[in-house]
Structures are given as structure tokens and as C-alpha cells.
Amino acid sequence: MQASGDTEEPPLPLALSRFQVSEEFGFLLPDPLVGAGCASPSACHRKIEGLTELPAPYGPWMDIAHELPQLIASHQLRSRVHQMPQLSSQHLRGREELHLAHLVLSFITMGYVWQEGEEGTVQVLPRNLAVPYWEVSQALGLPPILSHADFVLANWRRKDPNGPLEIENLDTIITLPGGESLQGFILVTLLVEKAAVPGIKAISRALGAILQGDEETLHRALEELAGAIEAMREALRQMHDHVDPEVFYSEIRIFLSGWKDNPAMPHGLIYEGVSPEPLAYSGGSAAQSSVLHAFDELLGICHRQDCAAFLHRMRDYMPPPHRAFVEEIRGAVSLKQHVLSSGDERLRAAFNRCVSALTDFRSYHISIVTKYIATAAAKARARRAQPCASAGPALGKPPSALEAKGTGGSHIFSFLKSIRDTTREGMISA
């Protein structure tokens, strides 16, 4: 590398800002306090308020959103929604307000559909909710259902604006039943996204280094990527400290479920005023996170056809700029071919460390899913089999329709093990 490169590096072919990816927060919708460039303290204050509260005309949405756990527990959410005025989305300004509106309407929709559990679902989402939800979704290029982009990427704030991005200093903006376990589930997932940021930046550097024939920078980028994936696994470990498996399975999981490939809603959902025919959308899923898609594309991981098809469909649930980022990596120069043709042992070892770290991350994710879904489902089945078990309220009854599936609709264990195994097959042998 020439000395002049230390002071003036050439532009990267994959500039993150082109894809609304943050240098500091990756795919997270950035905290408004960082890099806000406010002209005055009052302007900063307005910017903060704009991220956690919608403008005054949307007060009816916010009032319901802030009471969701209580309204669902008291079985009053549907009646409150029916009384809600039909508001137009035209007063929403800018991406942040649109993302917050999508978050709010997504949470209200999930509460509305699943308020009475999987045996008391609805067939129609009322016009006063469905129409503005559709409008906001169209403006953002997102589907009208709760996705990873809403649940995690846009659903956070710092308690102390100047404090660290650690779980003790984080809070959600909107919540659902599940109390501290729901909050923990969202925020630990957010910290996994945050841990990935050095790896996202390393993708850009690695592709630039290949084009420039700069093996030293490429090696460093691969080491950074491997370190980021290892840090993601460490962040995921916090799930055990902050999420109760029984609460996750019995209370939280149903509100992440969609109306595609779900036996509890086999015909989908009619969005009144939008379409006379039912529409089917997958529920929230980790497969909707752009992070692992980006890493797979960079490392040239080829998943089996059925798994690849599901993963590709999940890209429709990503914000369009993030989806474009993943597709740009897919179309870029092949890292794996470059490492193979270079014959450089250090590059091969660094590449394999990335693949190994990704394999280990996926294995660890399987262990988490085993604890929070398979084991919890077995305990729920055992409770249902007890002759003295009372039916109890619908909300407290663990869902059974998706016992063997993810909330995105995949056959969860065969899917997760398959993508883990095909990741491992991506290693370059000596």
C-alpha cells in the first residue's frame, strides 16, 4: 500500500451511505442524537421527539400504541381500534416519521389480529387501520406486517442520550405483552445487529481491496469480519439473561406470527379498503435481518434450493436500500474466487475463520431456538396433556399452530440445520 493511501484513500465501491447503512449503527435506524447536526438545542429536541412520537394529528395511533399490553390483556384492543378515526398518512414527513408510523401500525395490527390467541383470529383488518398502514408500507417499500425492520431496527432509544449502547441504557419505543422478556428479546437482538457493524464496514473494505489488489487490507478486513461475527455470538448469549423461555413461547411468539404458511390463519387477512381478496404475509423472522444475508453473499455461501428460496423471499421484508446493499454484494467481484486464485495461505486462513465463525454463530442460534421453542413447546404440550389443566384465558394458552415452524413460516429445525451445514461447506480446503 502506498504511503499516500494513509491520508487519502480511494472511494470504496460499496459506500454504505448509498444504502442508508450507518457507519456507527449498521442497519439500525440511527439514534437521532448521533450525527444529527442540529442547528440548536430546540432543533435537537424536536428531532428526538420526532423519532419516539408521531406528529400531533397521529395522537390516536400513539395513544393506542402506548397502551397495547394493557389493551390486549383486557381484551379491549379491537374495540379501541374500531373507535379510531381513519387518518391519512399524508402529514408524515421524512423517513424517520414513516418508519415510526410503520412500527406503531405494525404493533397495533399484530395486537388486533392475535388479541384472542390463535383460536380467536380475525379475517378482516378494519379500513381505519388497514388503509393508512398500506399507505405507509407503500411509501417505505415494506410489507404491511410486523417485520424485523420494525420490531428491532426502528424500535429503540437510549435512556441517557449520551450513554453507551448497552442493554441497561436501552429501551423500546413500542411494546406488546411479554414485559421484561419482550424488551430483552428486542434489545438483545438489537445488540447482535450492533455487534455486526464492524463486519458490515469490512465488507466494503474487502471488496475495495480486491479491486485494488491490496492483499494486506483484504486480510485485515477479513479478520475484522470474523471478529464481528464472533462478537455477534457473544451478544446473542445475553438472551439467556434477559428472556424467559416460557414467557417467550407462551406470550410473545404469537405476536410475531404472520398469516402466510400459518395453519391458524390459512386464508390470510383481508385489508379492508385495500384489497377484497385476503393477502398473505410472513411473520417477523431473524431471516429478515440483512446482516447474515450480506455475510453469506460476501463469503459465497450457497444454500440448498428450498432454504435459498425462503431466504430470498425474506429479502422482500427488508427496507429496500438494505436489500439493494445485499444484492450489490451478490453482484460484486467474488471474494472466494479471489482467495482461491491468490494461493495466499494467510488469506485462506482468514477467509476460513469467517466461515467458521458464521457456522458457529448459526449453531449457537440453533441452541437458542431449541431452548426457547422446542423445549418450551414440549413443556407446553405436557401441560396441555394434564387432565387437570384448565383452559384458562386465550392469551395464556400457548400457541400450537407453529410448534415446528418459525414465525416466518419455515420448518424451523430442518431449515436452521441446513443453512448451518451449507455454511460449513463454504470453507476452502488446503
C-alpha positions, 0 to 999 in steps of 0.5 A, spaced: 500 500 500 502 506 498 504 511 503 499 516 500 493 511 501 494 513 509 491 520 508 487 519 502 484 513 500 480 511 494 472 511 494 470 504 496 465 501 491 460 499 496 459 506 500 454 504 505 451 511 505 448 509 498 444 504 502 442 508 508 447 503 512 450 507 518 457 507 519 456 507 527 449 503 527 449 498 521 442 497 519 439 500 525 435 506 524 440 511 527 439 514 534 437 521 532 442 524 537 448 521 533 450 525 527 444 529 527 447 536 526 442 540 529 442 547 528 440 548 536 438 545 542 430 546 540 432 543 533 435 537 537 429 536 541 424 536 536 428 531 532 428 526 538 421 527 539 420 526 532 423 519 532 419 516 539 412 520 537 408 521 531 406 528 529 400 531 533 394 529 528 397 521 529 395 522 537 390 516 536 395 511 533 400 513 539 395 513 544 393 506 542 400 504 541 402 506 548 397 502 551 397 495 547 399 490 553 394 493 557 389 493 551 390 486 549 390 483 556 383 486 557 381 484 551 379 491 549 384 492 543 379 491 537 374 495 540 379 501 541 381 500 534 374 500 531 373 507 535 379 510 531 378 515 526 381 513 519 387 518 518 391 519 512 398 518 512 399 524 508 402 529 514 408 524 515 414 527 513 421 524 512 423 517 513 424 517 520 416 519 521 414 513 516 418 508 519 415 510 526 408 510 523 410 503 520 412 500 527 406 503 531 401 500 525 405 494 525 404 493 533 397 495 533 395 490 527 399 484 530 395 486 537 388 486 533 389 480 529 392 475 535 388 479 541 384 472 542 390 467 541 390 463 535 383 460 536 380 467 536 383 470 529 380 475 525 379 475 517 378 482 516 383 488 518 378 494 519 379 500 513 381 505 519 387 501 520 388 497 514 388 503 509 393 508 512 398 502 514 398 500 506 399 507 505 405 507 509 408 500 507 407 503 500 411 509 501 417 505 505 417 499 500 415 494 506 410 489 507 404 491 511 406 486 517 410 486 523 417 485 520 424 485 523 425 492 520 420 494 525 420 490 531 428 491 532 431 496 527 426 502 528 424 500 535 429 503 540 432 509 544 437 510 549 435 512 556 441 517 557 442 520 550 449 520 551 450 513 554 453 507 551 449 502 547 448 497 552 442 493 554 441 497 561 441 504 557 436 501 552 429 501 551 423 500 546 419 505 543 413 500 542 411 494 546 406 488 546 405 483 552 411 479 554 414 485 559 421 484 561 422 478 556 419 482 550 424 488 551 430 483 552 428 479 546 428 486 542 434 489 545 438 483 545 437 482 538 438 489 537 445 488 540 447 482 535 445 487 529 450 492 533 455 487 534 455 486 526 457 493 524 464 492 524 463 486 519 458 490 515 464 496 514 469 490 512 465 488 507 466 494 503 473 494 505 474 487 502 471 488 496 475 495 495 481 491 496 480 486 491 479 491 486 485 494 488 489 488 489 491 490 496 492 483 499 494 486 506 487 490 507 483 484 504 486 480 510 485 485 515 478 486 513 477 479 513 479 478 520 475 484 522 469 480 519 470 474 523 471 478 529 464 481 528 461 475 527 464 472 533 462 478 537 455 477 534 455 470 538 457 473 544 451 478 544 446 473 542 448 469 549 445 475 553 438 472 551 439 467 556 439 473 561 434 477 559 428 472 556 424 467 559 423 461 555 416 460 557 414 467 557 417 467 550 413 461 547 407 462 551 406 470 550 410 473 545 411 468 539 404 469 537 405 476 536 410 475 531 406 470 527 404 472 520 398 469 516 402 466 510 404 458 511 400 459 518 395 453 519 391 458 524 390 463 519 390 459 512 386 464 508 390 470 510 387 477 512 383 481 508 385 489 508 379 492 508 379 498 503 385 495 500 384 489 497 377 484 497 381 478 496 385 476 503 393 477 502 398 473 505 404 475 509 410 472 513 411 473 520 417 477 523 423 472 522 431 473 524 431 471 516 429 478 515 435 481 518 440 483 512 446 482 516 447 474 515 444 475 508 450 480 506 455 475 510 453 469 506 453 473 499 460 476 501 463 469 503 459 465 497 455 461 501 450 457 497 444 454 500 440 448 498 434 450 493 428 450 498 432 454 504 435 459 498 428 460 496 425 462 503 431 466 504 430 470 498 423 471 499 425 474 506 429 479 502 422 482 500 421 484 508 427 488 508 427 496 507 429 496 500 436 500 500 438 494 505 436 489 500 439 493 494 446 493 499 445 485 499 444 484 492 450 489 490 454 484 494 451 478 490 453 482 484 460 484 486 467 481 484 467 474 488 471 474 494 472 466 494 474 466 487 479 471 489 482 467 495 482 461 491 486 464 485 491 468 490 494 461 493 495 466 499 495 461 505 494 467 510 488 469 506 485 462 506 486 462 513 482 468 514 477 467 509 476 460 513 475 463 520 469 467 517 466 461 515 467 458 521 465 463 525 458 464 521 457 456 522 458 457 529 454 463 530 448 459 526 449 453 531 449 457 537 442 460 534 440 453 533 441 452 541 437 458 542 431 456 538 431 449 541 431 452 548 426 457 547 421 453 542 422 446 542 423 445 549 418 450 551 413 447 546 414 440 549 413 443 556 407 446 553 404 440 550 405 436 557 401 441 560 396 441 555 396 433 556 394 434 564 387 432 565 387 437 570 389 443 566 384 448 565 383 452 559 384 458 562 384 465 558 386 465 550 392 469 551 395 464 556 394 458 552 400 457 548 400 457 541 400 450 537 399 452 530 407 453 529 410 448 534 415 446 528 415 452 524 418 459 525 414 465 525 416 466 518 413 460 516 419 455 515 420 448 518 424 451 523 429 445 525 430 442 518 431 449 515 436 452 521 440 445 520 441 446 513 443 453 512 448 451 518 451 445 514 451 449 507 455 454 511 460 449 513 461 447 506 463 454 504 470 453 507 476 452 502 480 446 503 488 446 503 
